[in-house]
Amino acid sequence: MDLTLCTVDGVELPMGTDVNATPPEYGTECFTGSALIGPEARANRETLIDAMTATGFVNHPSEWWHWSYGDRYWAYVTGVKNARFGPAAFPATGTVVPDV
């Protein structure tokens, strides 16, 4: 899941980069633990990290905005033997959507 923090009015808080920012435009500022972001963005990321980890989510360290729960990445990081869910199939076609 991709997310950020906002005010009660829906204004995004400074996080150091935009959601889904990519290098080379932002370089390593996209990394969750980047030392290249300012103190306000760092404090906001820490708030996001605290909230998400307290509820069992795990972060993709190369993207501060990307969090997982129940998928293969989550199982790998947490040491759980199996993901809680896997690929889904569209009922009408039987086409399988891979777990990413």
Secondary structure as UniProt FT lines:
FT   TURN            8..9
FT   TURN            19..20
FT   TURN            23..25
FT   HELIX           27..30
FT   TURN            32..33
FT   TURN            35..36
FT   HELIX           39..54
FT   TURN            55..56
FT   STRAND          58..60
FT   TURN            61..62
FT   STRAND          63..68
FT   HELIX           72..78
FT   STRAND          88..89
FT   TURN            91..93
FT   STRAND          96..97
//
